[in-house]
C-alpha cells in the first residue's frame, strides 16, 4: 500500500468516525419533531445556538475551508511539496462530504432563517456538483501522483503494456483474442461535452463492469500482469473520449467554483448575521 493511499484511508476513517460519533451523540434530538425539541433534555446543547451545535458549526466550517485549499494545491507550484495531488484530491472528496454533513448536524436538519436556508441549499448544490465532478474526474486517466495523462503518455503506456505482455505470451495465445474482443465491445462515443454528461452514468457502469472482467481475466493467468491486461483494453477505449472528458472536466470545474463562491458568500453572511443577533452558545433562542 502506497503512502498516499494509507494517508487517504486514515484521514477518511478519522472523518467518518467523527461524523458517526456526532450522529450517535445527537440522533435522538435530530429525530425529534422540531416543535417538540425544546422538551428534549439535550436541547440547550444540541440546538444550533447551543454549545454542541456551535462546535459542530465550527468543525463543519473548518472542514469546508480545508476542502477549498485543494484549488490552491492545484494552482500553486509552491504547494507541491505538501503532498501528491491524488492525496489532496482524496481529502477534497472526504471533507466535501463530511464537512457539509456536520453543518447539517449543526442545523439539526431544520434550518430556520432565510439566510440559513440559502446557505443550506447552496451547500447541497455544491456537494452534488462535486460528486458528479468526481465521476467525470474518474473518466480521465491520471498518474500515481494524480496528474492528468495526455494522449502521448497514454499511447506510450499502451505500447509498454503490449510489449510487456508480448514478452510473456505467444502470438497465438487465446488471451490476445479475448483482449481484442473486449476492446471491440460497443462504445458510445459522445460528440459533445453535453453528450458526455448525459452518458456519464452508462460510461461509469460499463467501465466498472469492464474493469471487473479484466481483473478476473488477469488473475486467471499467473504468468501475466493484470495491469497490462487492464491497460491494453481500457486505454484503447479512453483514447477515443479523452479530449471530450478533459473539456467537460474544465467546464465542470468552473461551474463548481462558482457554486463554491456562492456557498462561501452565503455562509459568511449567515455567520455575520448570527454574530450580529447574538446567537452564540448560551445566548439567544
Rosetta blueprint (number, residue, H / E / L):
1 X L
2 X L
3 X H
4 X H
5 X H
6 X H
7 X H
8 X H
9 X H
10 X H
11 X H
12 X H
13 X H
14 X H
15 X H
16 X H
17 X H
18 X H
19 X H
20 X H
21 X H
22 X H
23 X H
24 X H
25 X H
26 X H
27 X H
28 X H
29 X H
30 X H
31 X L
32 X L
33 X L
34 X H
35 X H
36 X H
37 X H
38 X H
39 X H
40 X L
41 X L
42 X L
43 X H
44 X H
45 X H
46 X H
47 X L
48 X L
49 X L
50 X L
51 X H
52 X H
53 X H
54 X H
55 X H
56 X H
57 X H
58 X H
59 X H
60 X H
61 X H
62 X H
63 X H
64 X H
65 X H
66 X H
67 X H
68 X H
69 X H
70 X H
71 X H
72 X H
73 X H
74 X H
75 X H
76 X L
77 X H
78 X H
79 X H
80 X H
81 X H
82 X H
83 X L
84 X L
85 X H
86 X H
87 X H
88 X H
89 X H
90 X H
91 X H
92 X H
93 X H
94 X H
95 X H
96 X H
97 X H
98 X H
99 X H
100 X H
101 X H
102 X H
103 X H
104 X H
105 X H
106 X H
107 X H
108 X L
109 X L
110 X L
111 X L
112 X L
113 X L
114 X H
115 X H
116 X H
117 X H
118 X H
119 X H
120 X H
121 X H
122 X H
123 X H
124 X H
125 X H
126 X H
127 X H
128 X H
129 X H
130 X H
131 X H
132 X H
133 X H
134 X H
135 X H
136 X H
137 X H
138 X H
139 X L
140 X L
141 X L
142 X E
143 X L
144 X L
145 X L
146 X L
147 X L
148 X E
149 X L
150 X L
151 X H
152 X H
153 X H
154 X H
155 X H
156 X H
157 X H
158 X H
159 X H
160 X H
161 X H
162 X H
163 X H
164 X H
165 X H
166 X H
167 X L
168 X L
169 X L
170 X L
171 X L
172 X L
173 X L
174 X H
175 X H
176 X H
177 X H
178 X H
179 X H
180 X H
181 X H
182 X H
183 X H
184 X L
185 X L
186 X L
187 X L
188 X L
189 X L
190 X L
191 X L
192 X L
193 X H
194 X H
195 X H
196 X H
197 X H
198 X H
199 X L
200 X H
201 X H
202 X H
203 X H
204 X H
205 X H
206 X H
207 X H
208 X H
209 X H
210 X H
211 X H
212 X H
213 X H
214 X H
215 X H
216 X H
217 X H
218 X H
219 X H
220 X L
221 X L
222 X L
223 X L
224 X L
225 X L
226 X H
227 X H
228 X H
229 X H
230 X H
231 X H
232 X H
233 X H
234 X H
235 X H
236 X H
237 X H
238 X H
239 X L
240 X L
241 X L
242 X H
243 X H
244 X H
245 X H
246 X H
247 X H
248 X H
249 X H
250 X H
251 X H
252 X H
253 X H
254 X H
255 X H
256 X H
257 X H
258 X H
259 X H
260 X H
261 X H
262 X H
263 X H
264 X H
265 X H
266 X H
267 X H
268 X H
269 X H
270 X H
271 X H
272 X H
273 X H
274 X H
275 X H
276 X H
277 X H
278 X L
279 X L
280 X L
281 X L
282 X L
283 X L
284 X L
285 X L
